[in-house]
Amino acid sequence: MTRVIVFDVNETLLDVGALDPLFIQMFGDAAARREWFGQMLQSAFVSTITGTYRDFGTLGMAALAMVAERRGVEVSDGDRTALRDGMRHLPPHPEVRAALERLRDAGFRLATLTNSTREVGEAQLANAGLRELLEQALSADTVGRLKPAPEPYRMAAEGLGVAVDQIRLVAAHAWDVTGAMHAGCAAAFVARSGQVLDPSAARPDIVGSDLGDVADQILLMDR
């Protein structure tokens, strides 16, 4: 049984939907937030595939500029600052803390692996009140390759002192789950609202409606 669990951060542990009021202010449309996040991920994948690394924060600001141009809207320096600050102060999903506590108390080692820089990832977890529950807060920025490239998952295993097949990656993104499994990890999918698995890709052995459900299944499997 894999007893080292590594969690994605944005959307998996933290609620990016908390940014909706900011996007309503900027664009008059909460849906712009999903458009922005999707554009940021697309740009991250292009960066990884082409080997032209840019950190996630830079990609986020570029994605905001692209959404603004697409929608014919001007964004201000204040808007950009508010978005950067908002990303650092995302709240956890309601069930997250209790789920992490149950896994920790059952003896699992817990860490995170984010595409955000280490500085941002640490700030996010501290501001959300979750950092104390985690052994490490790891960042793909360390290896200059973003998930779902294999290097971040391998780096996480090395940093935690285990083989890659001794890690279970938990994420609310099909691409992250697929990347982790391709790198040799076990995985679990958190089916947050709007998130579905890719039917053409390998399916993880744990799929849950939220992190509490995923934790229940991990604990049951451990027994």
Stockholm file with secondary structure:
# STOCKHOLM 1.0

chainA/1-223         MTRVIVFDVNETLLDVGALDPLFIQMFGDAAARREWFGQMLQSAFVSTITGTYRDFGTLGMAALAMVAERRGVEVSDGDRTALRDGMRHLPPHPEVRAALERLRDAGFRLATLTNSTREVGEAQLANAGLRELLEQALSADTVGRLKPAPEPYRMAAEGLGVAVDQIRLVAAHAWDVTGAMHAGCAAAFVARSGQVLDPSAARPDIVGSDLGDVADQILLMDR
#=GR chainA/1-223 SS CCCEEEECCBTTTBCGGGGHHHHHHHHSCTHHHHHHHHHHHHHHHHHHHHTCCCCHHHHHHHHHHHHHHHHTCCCCHHHHHHHHHHHHTCCBCTTHHHHHHHHHHTTCEEEEEESSCHHHHHHHHHHTTCGGGCSEEEEGGGGTCCTTSHHHHHHHHHHHTSCGGGEEEEESCHHHHHHHHHHTCEEEEECCTTCCCCTTSCCCSEEESSHHHHHHHHHHHHC
#=GC SS_cons         CCCEEEECCBTTTBCGGGGHHHHHHHHSCTHHHHHHHHHHHHHHHHHHHHTCCCCHHHHHHHHHHHHHHHHTCCCCHHHHHHHHHHHHTCCBCTTHHHHHHHHHHTTCEEEEEESSCHHHHHHHHHHTTCGGGCSEEEEGGGGTCCTTSHHHHHHHHHHHTSCGGGEEEEESCHHHHHHHHHHTCEEEEECCTTCCCCTTSCCCSEEESSHHHHHHHHHHHHC
//
